[in-house]
Amino acid sequence: MSQLQCLRGMVDLLPATLQRWQAVEAVARAQFQRSGFGEIRTPLLESTDLFCRGIGEATDVVGKEMYSFLDRGERSCTLRPEGTASVVRAAIQHGLLSQGAQKLWYAGPMFRYERPQAGRQRQFHQIGVEWLGASSARSDVEVIALAWDLLEALGIGGLELELNSLGSTEDRQAYRAALVAWLEERVDGLDEDSRSRLSSNPLRILDSKNKATQALLEQAPTLADALSPESRERFEQVQSGLSALGIPYRLNPRLVRGLDYYSHTAFEITSDQLGAQATVCGGGRYDGLVGQLGGPPTPAVGWALGMERLLLVLEAAASADPAGRAARLTAVTAPAGYVVNRGERAAVAALGLARALRRADLAIELDDSGAAFGKQFKRADRCGAGWALVLGDDEVDQGVVRLKRLQGEPQEQSVALSEISAIVDTLRSS
């Protein structure tokens, strides 16, 4: 009798591996809690239609890689190939979107029928965040900063952020037409996969790994050329926000995401700790997906990182010690502070302040609504925050933040924005 083994591309996680795996998850969980993201868990098995409608039937994931089958009720079911569509489906089904913006994170296995290789299996695992109901360029900056800070907290070096804008639906339609016309005149120079994508999913040709195709694309029109003034201005706001936080980035006009639902900001974070640049995290904005799956029109942004690839990078980083980091991180039930802010200058300062406090291991909720101070204070009270950190343009001009105690004995004081340690001490004293 032959020895039973796991299927090809399905890997057992043994205790020695799981120790580091769980340490990484603990660091991630603490980072997400400090940023106001709540955990969601969705089923491994979904209706096939969810991914056909959400990801796009012309994508490689749907066309070539999904594990789909008919169940005993003759319904087509699929093991989830990615997390975003399932999270959006759950938010629609359970009416979460009627309760305001939703900041959600998930972790768990996904399934794609691909050729197994180091860091890529047929059952693989992802950690991801989805911010449903966030429309501003600042929300793009915040989720990118969350990913960047998580990777830094894990001890991963050699990080590089690549950034692009996919524009609006109208921008992409105009660009698609221009790109297809340009490529049809040079179709003999394309590899076989790119030729098949020319009529179904031409933007994915930009992501081709074929060297001859990449050389040809050097002269192709770019998405940046097709962006409307509004899309261009939005992308500049994202870049300004990242610069204000000191997060370096490189513009990559060829960067596209492999799923149809992305729009506007697209990004990838790579690390060189495996020798060559390896992508460890990717994501972007997907304003049309909720409506596409039957929900109300809802802007959204998010990202996902692959655990298998991340663990390979961590193993290559001798200085990384996520277990030590995780040991001193404690779970939180309510944020220590809620940043109430209004005004253009205040919005920029508020994001920088929230990030600095989160890096000091404090749970901080940042209001992204731009609503009147009264409404923001009500939300701060409801979330149970210990303090409100108040920033308007006047406070920014004075270089201070007003701290108002929300729990316990009333107290209010002004502290210099540059005195992060003093703000941390005050928030921890309650």
Solvent accessible surface area in square Angstrom, and as a share of the most:
residue,aa,sasa,rsa
1,M,243,1.08
2,S,97,0.63
3,Q,151,0.67
4,L,170,0.84
5,Q,150,0.67
6,C,72,0.43
7,L,133,0.66
8,R,151,0.55
9,G,8,0.08
10,M,36,0.16
11,V,79,0.45
12,D,95,0.49
13,L,54,0.27
14,L,115,0.57
15,P,99,0.63
16,A,87,0.67
17,T,59,0.34
18,L,55,0.27
19,Q,133,0.59
20,R,78,0.28
21,W,15,0.05
22,Q,105,0.47
23,A,10,0.08
24,V,1,0.00
25,E,45,0.20
26,A,35,0.27
27,V,0,0.00
28,A,1,0.00
29,R,82,0.30
30,A,7,0.06
31,Q,13,0.06
32,F,0,0.00
33,Q,53,0.24
34,R,9,0.03
35,S,3,0.02
36,G,30,0.29
37,F,7,0.03
38,G,37,0.35
39,E,72,0.32
40,I,26,0.13
41,R,191,0.70
42,T,21,0.12
43,P,76,0.48
44,L,74,0.37
45,L,76,0.38
46,E,17,0.08
47,S,62,0.40
48,T,18,0.11
49,D,71,0.37
50,L,16,0.08
51,F,0,0.00
52,C,29,0.17
53,R,113,0.41
54,G,0,0.00
55,I,0,0.00
56,G,9,0.09
57,E,126,0.56
58,A,46,0.35
59,T,2,0.01
60,D,30,0.16
61,V,9,0.05
62,V,23,0.13
63,G,56,0.54
64,K,134,0.57
65,E,27,0.12
66,M,30,0.13
67,Y,54,0.21
68,S,56,0.36
69,F,96,0.40
70,L,111,0.55
71,D,36,0.19
72,R,249,0.91
73,G,42,0.41
74,E,128,0.57
75,R,156,0.57
76,S,50,0.33
77,C,15,0.09
78,T,0,0.00
79,L,45,0.22
80,R,16,0.06
81,P,0,0.00
82,E,7,0.03
83,G,3,0.03
84,T,11,0.06
85,A,0,0.00
86,S,0,0.00
87,V,1,0.00
88,V,0,0.00
89,R,51,0.19
90,A,6,0.05
91,A,0,0.00
92,I,47,0.24
93,Q,120,0.53
94,H,117,0.52
95,G,31,0.30
96,L,40,0.20
97,L,29,0.15
98,S,102,0.66
99,Q,128,0.57
100,G,38,0.37
101,A,62,0.48
102,Q,27,0.12
103,K,25,0.11
104,L,17,0.08
105,W,7,0.02
106,Y,14,0.05
107,A,35,0.27
108,G,12,0.12
109,P,29,0.18
110,M,1,0.00
111,F,14,0.06
112,R,44,0.16
113,Y,116,0.44
114,E,36,0.16
115,R,189,0.69
116,P,27,0.17
117,Q,98,0.43
118,A,80,0.62
119,G,17,0.16
120,R,97,0.35
121,Q,32,0.14
122,R,24,0.09
123,Q,48,0.22
124,F,23,0.09
125,H,24,0.11
126,Q,26,0.12
127,I,1,0.01
128,G,0,0.00
129,V,0,0.00
130,E,1,0.01
131,W,9,0.03
132,L,0,0.00
133,G,33,0.32
134,A,4,0.03
135,S,71,0.46
136,S,39,0.25
137,A,10,0.08
138,R,35,0.13
139,S,0,0.00
140,D,1,0.00
141,V,2,0.01
142,E,5,0.02
143,V,1,0.00
144,I,1,0.00
145,A,4,0.03
146,L,12,0.06
147,A,0,0.00
148,W,16,0.06
149,D,15,0.08
150,L,1,0.01
151,L,0,0.00
152,E,74,0.33
153,A,25,0.19
154,L,1,0.00
155,G,28,0.27
156,I,6,0.03
157,G,31,0.30
158,G,40,0.38
159,L,30,0.15
160,E,58,0.26
161,L,0,0.00
162,E,22,0.10
163,L,0,0.00
164,N,7,0.04
165,S,3,0.02
166,L,8,0.04
167,G,0,0.00
168,S,28,0.18
169,T,70,0.41
170,E,120,0.54
171,D,8,0.04
172,R,42,0.15
173,Q,117,0.52
174,A,60,0.47
175,Y,3,0.01
176,R,96,0.35
177,A,66,0.51
178,A,49,0.38
179,L,0,0.00
180,V,29,0.17
181,A,55,0.42
182,W,40,0.14
183,L,0,0.00
184,E,101,0.45
185,E,138,0.62
186,R,83,0.30
187,V,53,0.31
188,D,129,0.67
189,G,37,0.35
190,L,5,0.03
191,D,31,0.16
192,E,138,0.62
193,D,74,0.39
194,S,0,0.00
195,R,114,0.42
196,S,75,0.49
197,R,35,0.13
198,L,19,0.09
199,S,99,0.64
200,S,49,0.32
201,N,15,0.08
202,P,0,0.00
203,L,30,0.15
204,R,36,0.13
205,I,0,0.00
206,L,2,0.01
207,D,42,0.22
208,S,10,0.07
209,K,167,0.71
210,N,59,0.30
211,K,179,0.76
212,A,66,0.51
213,T,0,0.00
214,Q,55,0.25
215,A,66,0.51
216,L,41,0.20
217,L,1,0.00
218,E,120,0.54
219,Q,143,0.64
220,A,7,0.05
221,P,37,0.23
222,T,26,0.15
223,L,0,0.00
224,A,40,0.31
225,D,108,0.56
226,A,28,0.22
227,L,14,0.07
228,S,31,0.20
229,P,106,0.67
230,E,122,0.55
231,S,3,0.02
232,R,101,0.37
233,E,99,0.45
234,R,37,0.14
235,F,23,0.10
236,E,93,0.42
237,Q,92,0.41
238,V,0,0.00
239,Q,29,0.13
240,S,71,0.46
241,G,15,0.15
242,L,0,0.00
243,S,68,0.44
244,A,65,0.50
245,L,23,0.11
246,G,60,0.58
247,I,2,0.01
248,P,85,0.54
249,Y,67,0.26
250,R,109,0.40
251,L,86,0.43
252,N,28,0.15
253,P,54,0.34
254,R,44,0.16
255,L,8,0.04
256,V,6,0.03
257,R,51,0.19
258,G,23,0.22
259,L,24,0.12
260,D,68,0.35
261,Y,12,0.04
262,Y,18,0.07
263,S,10,0.07
264,H,30,0.13
265,T,3,0.02
266,A,0,0.00
267,F,1,0.00
268,E,32,0.14
269,I,0,0.00
270,T,8,0.05
271,S,0,0.00
272,D,66,0.34
273,Q,49,0.22
274,L,75,0.37
275,G,68,0.66
276,A,75,0.58
277,Q,91,0.40
278,A,13,0.10
279,T,51,0.30
280,V,4,0.02
281,C,1,0.01
282,G,6,0.05
283,G,0,0.00
284,G,0,0.00
285,R,1,0.00
286,Y,2,0.01
287,D,50,0.26
288,G,45,0.44
289,L,0,0.00
290,V,0,0.00
291,G,36,0.34
292,Q,82,0.37
293,L,20,0.10
294,G,59,0.57
295,G,14,0.14
296,P,72,0.46
297,P,130,0.82
298,T,13,0.08
299,P,37,0.24
300,A,0,0.00
301,V,1,0.01
302,G,3,0.03
303,W,5,0.02
304,A,23,0.18
305,L,3,0.01
306,G,22,0.21
307,M,2,0.01
308,E,28,0.12
309,R,57,0.21
310,L,0,0.00
311,L,13,0.06
312,L,56,0.28
313,V,0,0.00
314,L,0,0.00
315,E,116,0.52
316,A,48,0.37
317,A,3,0.03
318,A,110,0.86
319,S,98,0.63
320,A,8,0.06
321,D,84,0.44
322,P,0,0.00
323,A,58,0.45
324,G,36,0.34
325,R,38,0.14
326,A,18,0.14
327,A,88,0.68
328,R,152,0.55
329,L,23,0.11
330,T,109,0.63
331,A,83,0.64
332,V,48,0.27
333,T,148,0.86
334,A,45,0.35
335,P,25,0.16
336,A,23,0.18
337,G,0,0.00
338,Y,10,0.04
339,V,0,0.00
340,V,0,0.00
341,N,4,0.02
342,R,123,0.45
343,G,32,0.31
344,E,150,0.67
345,R,122,0.44
346,A,0,0.00
347,A,27,0.21
348,V,85,0.49
349,A,25,0.19
350,A,0,0.00
351,L,7,0.04
352,G,27,0.26
353,L,6,0.03
354,A,0,0.00
355,R,30,0.11
356,A,31,0.24
357,L,0,0.00
358,R,24,0.09
359,R,119,0.43
360,A,29,0.23
361,D,35,0.18
362,L,15,0.07
363,A,2,0.02
364,I,1,0.00
365,E,32,0.14
366,L,4,0.02
367,D,7,0.04
368,D,37,0.19
369,S,67,0.43
370,G,44,0.42
371,A,23,0.18
372,A,44,0.34
373,F,66,0.28
374,G,45,0.44
375,K,127,0.54
376,Q,0,0.00
377,F,44,0.18
378,K,130,0.55
379,R,76,0.28
380,A,0,0.00
381,D,78,0.40
382,R,176,0.64
383,C,49,0.29
384,G,28,0.27
385,A,0,0.00
386,G,13,0.13
387,W,1,0.00
388,A,0,0.00
389,L,0,0.00
390,V,0,0.00
391,L,0,0.00
392,G,6,0.06
393,D,39,0.20
394,D,98,0.51
395,E,24,0.11
396,V,35,0.20
397,D,96,0.50
398,Q,129,0.58
399,G,32,0.31
400,V,33,0.19
401,V,0,0.00
402,R,74,0.27
403,L,0,0.00
404,K,78,0.33
405,R,48,0.18
406,L,35,0.17
407,Q,81,0.36
408,G,71,0.68
409,E,137,0.61
410,P,120,0.75
411,Q,77,0.34
412,E,94,0.42
413,Q,62,0.27
414,S,70,0.45
415,V,18,0.10
416,A,39,0.30
417,L,38,0.19
418,S,95,0.61
419,E,85,0.38
420,I,50,0.26
421,S,78,0.50
422,A,40,0.31
423,I,0,0.00
424,V,10,0.06
425,D,93,0.48
426,T,21,0.12
427,L,5,0.02
428,R,134,0.49
429,S,84,0.54
430,S,78,0.50
